Amino acid sequence: MRTNLFIAALLLLGVVEHIYPDVILVSYQHHGKTRYSEVSRSQSACEPEAGQQVHFLKDYKIVTCES
């Protein structure tokens, strides 16, 4: 139970900005500023499109793609 809560606290919601061969660039809001994170394309759970909302672990991987 604690592990699930810990992982949920680390998930961020962002928007896919660009897809490169090895990484996906995701933008997200943090304290009112737009930040960017490069996540692994090969380790991500789904293959998003540019402009799609995703839940991700910062600088690691995408966990879910919103439809």
Buried (B, 14 or more C-beta within 10 A) or exposed (E): EEEEEEEEEEEBEBBBBEBEEEBBBBEBEEEEEEEEBBBBBEEBEEEBEEEBBBBBBBEBBBBBBEE
